[in-house]
Structure formats: C-alpha cells, structure tokens
Amino acid sequence: MVAPKSHTDDWAPGPFSSKPQRSQLQIFSSVLQTSLLFLLMGLRASGKDSAPTVVSGILGGSVTLPLNISVDTEIENVIWIGPKNALAFARPKENVTIMVKSYLGRLDITKWSYSLCISNLTLNDAGSYKAQINQRNFEVTTEEEFTLFVYEQLQEPQVTMKSVKVSENFSCNITLMCSVKGAEKSVLYSWTPREPHASESNGGSILTVSRTPCDPDLPYICTAQNPVSQRSSLPVHVGQFCTDPGASRGGTTGETVVGVLGEPVTLPLALPACRDTEKVVWLFNTSIISKEREEAATADPLIKSRDPYKNRVWVSSQDCSLKISQLKIEDAGPYHAYVCSEASSVTSMTHVTLLIYRESLGRAPITRFLL
C-alpha cells in the first residue's frame, strides 16, 4: 500500500502536533477502497463473476472452447483444466504440453487465442472446463469457464401405434408413440399438424388423436430434436388403425355380396340423394375410400401404392355404392360405409361382406381376408 503523502501546509488540529491528522471518514474511505479492490481482484481470478459458457458438440465430431484473447495481448501461459484434472499447458512459441493420455491426438490449442479444440468427441469428454490465463506484467490470473455437452446425431424417429379405443359414437382414440433409437435424454418431440382433435403428452413423445371415419385422415409427422440435430419421421395416417368403429359392437352383419375372381363387383349403399350427401367413406382393412359432395372419389395412398391397376376402386356418383374392378383374393372381407354430415359426424353406417369365388358359383368361396 502506498504511503500517505506529506502535507506540510495543511491545518493542524492541536498545539501538540506539527503533522496533519486524517479524519475517521478519510481512514474509512481508504480501507473501503482497498477492500473493494481485493474483492474485485478475487472475483476476476476465480472466474465466479459470470456463468460458464455452454458449448454443445456432436459425438465423433469436433468442438472449440473459445477464448477472446486479442493478438496484441502478451501471454505468459495458459492452463486448461478438464472435468477431472489439468489437460494442457501452453506458452508462447513453445509446443503445447498435453497432460492426459486420453486426449493425445485429439486436443490442440490455437496459436493466438489459446482456445481449446477437441476432436473425435466421446461421451466422456462432457463436463466442466476451465482456462487459467496468465498475462505478462499482470498479477491477476483470469479464468474462463465452460460446460461441454456431447450429443449423438439423432436417427429417424419411429412412430408406433400404442393403443386404439373405440367409443359409442363411431369415434376412435388412437395413441401414437414416437421414439428415437439410442436417444434417451435431451430430446424434444413435437407433432405436425397441430389440430384440436390431437393432444400431446409425456414430453411430446405421445400423441392421442380422436377421430371419426368422417374426419380427414391427416398425415401426422413426429419431429425429434436435440441441441445438435433434428429428424422427422415418415408421415403416419391414423385412419388405418381405426377402420371399423361401430362394427366391433356387434349387431347386424349387413349384406353379403358374392364376386368372382378377376371380375367387377358392386357393394351397394343405395343412397338416392348421393349427390347431395356431404361425404361418404368406405373402409376396408387399412384402406379408406371417400367421396365428398360434387367431387370424384379419392383413395388413400395405401391403395394407390399397393395396387398396380389405377382407378380399380371408386365410389359411384349415382348412389355412393363402392365399385371394384378385377377382383383380387385380398379384396375379400368386411367393408363399412359411413355417411357423413357437414359437421363430420356419422349419420348412418352400412356393413357389407364380400365373398370371392374362383369361378361363378362353382366352388367354395375364398375366405382369405382380414377381420
């Protein structure tokens, strides 16, 4: 501490002293300034005056923990400390000394900024890092702290059907689960589209959709994201998981129609006012064939992708019956027709069972179909 300066011409408080006396306020101020100086120096040396800088890296990739040291700063040495112990020691114009064998060949310190570079990242590299910076002619050691997180590149999310519950009003509650193989932590899930009939839970990984056959069969996509990557699933149509709401409750089995393999057939619905009907939906296994008012019938992508014959299945614009040309073995089974209102509610339902013979009433019907 610098000695107080002499003031020979200052006022003396008493006759017995020829030297000036400092007031209690001056002494307290000097002590306070000195205490604050040491406090600030301690904060700067310890690096506790700011939160650690968070850095994210990819497993197997590279990462840099940056130091903002200007080129004209005279550095005496820089010491990097890792999650467990000291990692490296660097001095100007000298080779970097690496102190931990597991970092050999993977660790480097940049020439001017003394930033730490780690390549071929492993999960064990994650943790707290600290740089101790010593400048020439500077008594204070500056510290910079970092927190390194290492994440894996996400694989494509997989969507699976967890459960299906059928209610009394022809609606289904379908629960979908989204997951990424090998990823358990720090993964955020979201779904598109976002609409009123769907709700997310369990951190977004589970989606519950409530729908009737009259609702649009929207394609749902799950997106998984972590700090270093983002992947989306293939679109999933939930209509395929609920193709017979109301049919499982029992009751009448409806009409049975007989067809011949390779020939056309009509599954009757007999709606005289078909043109004025808002929408008609025919369901069969995981296939959906629908026709809206004043529009041509459309089949879902499942039918189109599996069927080499285009326009093999359609809904009649006259009475909304379902027409199938060139019958195949897999066409046999139960069909369900739903007549929809403008509010997308089911106004009526019809069941038709299709039996297919190899020849015209000559042999037993083919009964290979999915219920």
Disulfide bonds with the S-S distance in Angstrom:
Cys172-Cys242 1.38
Cys178-Cys222 1.98
Cys214-Cys340 1.94
Cys274-Cys320 1.78
